[in-house]
Structure formats: C-alpha cells, structure tokens
C-alpha cells in the first residue's frame, strides 16, 4: 500500500507540475510539512496554492522577465483556468501589444473583448507548457477567434469550454492543409478536438469580418514577430503579410485559434 500511495503522489506531483508549473513542488511541500494531518493536508495544499498563484508568483515572475497578462474591460481570459493554472504570463512587450490591439478592437466594435487562451508559465525559459511545443519563453500567446450567432450577432462567447478544438475547416474550394498533414502521417494535427472539454453554443460560427480586423490589428504592432493561422484562413481573409507563417505539420492546426509571438 505504501508503494501504491507513493506512485499516486508521484503521479499527482508530475501532473500538477506540467499543468501549473508550481503545483508539484507545493504539493510535495504540503505533504512533508503537514505530515500526519490526514486529509486536511489537501485543504492546506489548495490554500497554499491559491496564495502563491494569486499573490506570490506575480511578485516573483518579473525577475524572470515575465508578468501576468493585464486583464481589463477589453482583455480577458476565456476561462479562469488559465489564470489559476499560471498559464497567463508573458513578456512586457506582449502586454503592450495586447493593450494596443484590444483598444483598437473595442473602438471599432464597442463591447468586443480580446479573449486569450494559453500564454506561458511564469518561470524559466524552456520549461514546457504542455501540450504546446513552443510556449516556453514568455513570448507566445494563443488568442481566440471571434464568433457570431445564427442571427449574425457578434459575441464574446466561444464554442468550447477550453477555447480550443472548435475548428473553422476549409471550404471545398480552399486548400486543405489538414488533409495534407494527416496524409503525411502527422496524426496529432487535429488532436485539439479531444481537448474541448465540452462544447456549448455550438451553433456559433466564425465572424470573418471581425476576426480579419483582429488579425490586421495584430499585424500592425511593432512588437510582433510572427502569427500562425491555418493557410485556408489566411487566403480567405486575403492576408499576404510576411509575418503570417505556416506552423508546420509537426504542430497542430490553427483554425480554432490565433498564435502570436513577439520579438
């Protein structure tokens, strides 16, 4: 039984580390410091974790060149999960870009908010923010597409719980990069469909005009290095900017979100 408990604690430590970066070490600390407290130690863990996530980590992250995304009336996380899991840290240049884009978006479309998904962890370059391949240095961020209701009303709501996995597939007349990549054996290319964690408002459709405006605003920012979107959306929007890149078949499809990176 002791060995089984050890394996369970090890699994929990690894899971919390890969999910939140700091969760694993705080979990181990709680187990050791509150040894003998029975199940109460798990309540202590949640309390300690929240204190570190909401108070301590934001104070330490700038020492690593990162800061929390500055939420405002124009910028918000799609889910509180991204905040509580410490997946909302970026370099200052990204916050400058987001502020500029969100203001332009709200001025042109009153009430519209810039909604972000996964960013980066607060500490250490090269530490993987799974399941992403490159969100490891504070310079990357995923932003949600913009959607509309069947009546054509543009909304801030997103179709899936995670913000990922609800694709805007190529039309029959458009180039199908997804088909090409999967035919090459890149089975993972559309695996986000398993990471929606449930869909709601699945009657929403892509609002092409507003999403194109969002992309154009991003492309104007001097801090920007590159943007990833699926090739069929690039052509549908009529965008030929050199900073729009194809991410490669080894990654995942980008017709459920926009990936951007600053210099």
Helices and strands as residue ranges (DSSP letters): H 2-20, H 23-33, H 40-51, I 52-56, H 57-61, G 62-64, E 67-68, E 75-77, H 81-84, E 89-90, H 92-108, E 114-116, E 140-144, E 147-148, E 154-155, H 177-183, G 187-194, E 205-206, H 208-219, E 224-228, H 231-236, E 244-245, E 257-262
